[in-house]
Amino acid sequence: MSVELANEIWSELKRYVNTVDRAEAAETVVSVLIDNDVSADDIKSTFKSDSDIKKALTSYLKDHDHEDEVDDDDLHDDEEDDDY
């Protein structure tokens, strides 16, 4: 699926999503796009006028960066254990 098509679908459907549920719906859209190899830069440029998607993308990137740091720490802990 192209990111442009996803933008068009989101633009049409988001009005049917309750305002309180939009953040979670936007997070799902971002997650699906990322899982389908759409780059964060492409999402950002395509959805540049949609605040819900931009917030969801920012949140996703922060969470993803945090997970990488945790994974790196776990790897270092394992290496230290191997030395003993």
Beta strands, then each sheet from edge to edge (+ up, - down):
end
